[in-house]
Amino acid sequence: MEKRELRVGFYPTTSCYGCQLNVLNIEDKLIDIFTEVKIVCFHMATSASKIEESVDVAFIEGAVVTEDDEELVKKVREKAKYVVAMGTCACHGGVQSANIGAGFSLDEAIKTVYGENFQFDMKVMPPRPLDKVIDVDFYLPGCPIEKEEFLYFLATFIWSTWPEQKDFPVCQECRQKGNPCVVIEEGKPCLGPFTTAGCGARCPSLGLPCMGCRGPIKEIQRVDAMAKMMEKNGVDPLEALKRMKVFGGHSDEIIEKFKSLVRGE
């Protein structure tokens, strides 16, 4: 493998900026990062950022919610060799998409949050993850992202290779730690069986049910068995579905599978 200088950009759409902040919170490695790569655009870190310049890797945080967001990600896609959806908002729509398909219109949501007479000075649209607007090469989920996982992604690009995507659930990390199952032991609606691993099973390790903040895994086997296991232990699959949509409102496949099970199809 050949190590080379990497041109990197960080670009925000509509989000809390927590993922970019977590990059800046890697205090013991931050100098190394800025030494190893050429930061072309990172508005939270440098005022010398240039959106229009080309990059090897573009990390884009947030969901596409405004017309400006859409224009930005399309411009970045044209200038970037690889695009990484950074954070659950970029990967799955995030909390902004929680009410997708739940009967809420965009106008109703705006009135509920901002009041009857509020007027935006920009064009607003229903929240979408990046891959509903542009082609995405890699997905780095998390709310916010995990620092170690970000460093792994960056290191692979520096060494002219690419990151492996996690395709197993939080349950695997939970069992590796020897944690008791909060579904079986306590009857809590834990989303560990359906959520992408990478957090080290942080919440179940503290006795809390997984809230699915890393978004649903891409392909889920035996969804019916998992749902029946939940029902057997006093967990309502509808409650699990409701929780899943908080972070993965656009994850159509797993949500439809759950709906069909609840309807008994």
N, C-alpha and C positions, 0 to 999 in steps of 0.2 A: 504493500500500500504506500501511496505517496502522500506525504504531508505537504500542505500548501496553504498560502494565505487565503482566507475565506472572506468574501464580501457578504456581510449580513445586514439585514434591515428588520426593524420591529415596527409594525404598523397597527394603529388602533382603529377599530370601528366602534360601534356603540357597545360599551361595556363598563365595568367598574375600574378597569386598568390594574386589577389585582394580579394578573399573570405577569405583566411587565414589571410590576413592583416586586414580585417574588424573584425575578431575575436580578434586580438591583439589590435584593436582600441576601444574595449569595456573597456575603462580605469577604469570606476567606479566599474565594476564588475569583472575585470580580476583576482584580488587576490582571490575573492570568488570562481571563477571557478577553479583556480589552487589548492584551498584548498579542494573543494568538489570532485574533480576527480583526478585520477592518469593519468597524461599525459605520455603515453608510447612512442609516436613518434610525434614530431612537430618540424621539422628542423628550421622553422622560429623563434621558441621560445627557443629551447634548443639544445645544441650540444650533449646531452646525449640521443638523439633519437635512437630507435632500431626498425627497420622495421620488423625484423624477429619475434618479440614477439607477443603473442596473445593479442587481445583486445576485449572488449565487443562491442564497437561501433567504426567503422572506418568512418571518414569523408574524402571522396576523392574528390579533386578539379581537374577540367580540363578535356579535351577530350583525348581520346586515339589516339595518332598520331604517336608514334614511337614503335619500337619493345620493347624497354625498358619500355615504358608505359604499354604495354600489359602484360609483365612479372610481373611488379610491382602490377598491380591491381589483377591479378590472385593469386599472393602470399598473398596479403592482404585479399582477399576473403577467402582463406583457413584458415587464422588466426583470422578472425573477426566473432563474433556472428551476428552482424548487420552491413550492409553497407549503408551509406547515401551518395547519389550523391549530392555533395555540390556545388551549383552554376549552372548557365545555361549551361556552357560548359559540365559539367558532366551529367546534366539532358537531354539536347537536342542537344549537339554538339557545341552550341555557335557560335560566329562569325567565328570561324575557319571552320565551315561547311556551310557558307553562299552560296557557289557556288555548293553545292551538287546537282547533277542533272541538272545543268545549262550549261552543255556542256564543262566544264573545266576539263581537265585531271590533275592529280597530277603533272606530268612533266611540263605542261604548267604553272601551278601556281608557281612552284618552279623557273622556268626561269623568270617569270614576276617579282617576288619579289626579287630574289637573283642574277639574271643575267645568261647568257648562260653557263659560265664555272664553276659555283659554285658546289662544291662536299661536300655532307654530310658525316660525319664520323659515321653515324648511319643509320639504316634502317627506312625510313619514309613511312607512309601509309596514305590513306585518313582519315581525322578526324572522330571519332565515339564517341557517348556518351557512358557512362559506361555500360548501359544495353544491348548494342550490343556485349559486350565482357564477362561480368559476370552478375550474378544475383544481383539485387539491391533491398533493402528492403524499403528504404524511399527516397523521393526526396525533397531537400531543394533548390528551384530555386532562381535566382536573379543574377544580374550582376552589383555589387557584391551582396552577400546575405545581408538580413536585420539583423541587430544586434539583435533586439528583437525576431525575428523569430528563430534565432540560439539559443538564451537563452531558448526559449520555448522548442525547440527540446531537448536540453541538460537536462533541468529540468525533462521532462517526462522520459527520460532514467534513471536519478538518482533515481526517485521514482518508478522504475520497471514497467513503463507502456510505451506507445509509442505515438508519435505525430500524430494528425489528419492532413491529407493532404487537402489543400484547393482545392475545386472543383468548384469554382465559379469565374467569370471574374472580371477584374479591374473595369468594369462598375458599379458593385454593390457598391464598395467602393467609387466610384466617386459620385454616386447618394446619398449615405449616407452623403457625405460632402456638398451636395447641389450645386455641380458644374454644370454650363451649359455644355451641350454636345458639344464638339468641332466638331463632325461630323455634327450634325443637325444645330448648330448655325453658324459654320464657314466653313463647307465643307472641313475639314482636314481629311486625311487618318489615323484615330486613330484606333489602334489595341486593344483598351480596351475590346471590345466584345469577343475577342478570346484569351486574355492573362490571365494567372493565377494571381489571386489577391495576395495581401500580401505586396505591396509597399505603401498602403494607397493612391493610385491614385496620386502619387507624380507629375508626369508630367502634367496630365490634370488639376490638382489643380493650376498649374502655367500657364495654358492656352496653353500648348503644347500637341500635339497628342501623345498617348502612342506608343512607338516604339517596344513593345513586348519583352522587355529584360528579362522577367521572363519566356518566352516560352509559347506556346499554352497550354490551359487547355486540360485535357485528353479526355473529351467527350464534344462535342459542339452540342447543340441542335439548330435547326432552323438556320443553317448556311445560307440557302437560303434567309430567311427573313432579316438577318443581311446584307447580300451582297446587296439585293435590297434596303435596307434603305440607304446604302452607295451611290449606284448609284443615288437614288432619290435626294440625297443632294450633287451631283456633285463630288463624290469620285470614282475614277476608281478602281474596285476590283483588277485589275492587279497590280496597285501600292501598294495596301494593301498586296497582295500576295508577291510582291517583298520585302516589308519591313518585312513581317513575316519570310521570309527565312533568314534574317540577323542573328537572334538568334535561330531559330527553323528549321534549314535545314533538320533535320532528322525526323521532325514531320510529317510523311507520311500521316496520315489519314486526318488531317485538310487541308493540302496542296492539296491533291487529290480532296477533296470536293470543294475547291475553284477553282481548274482547271476545274472541270466538270461544275461548274456554269458559268465560263467565256466562255466555249465552248458551252454553252446552252444545255447541256445534261440533 
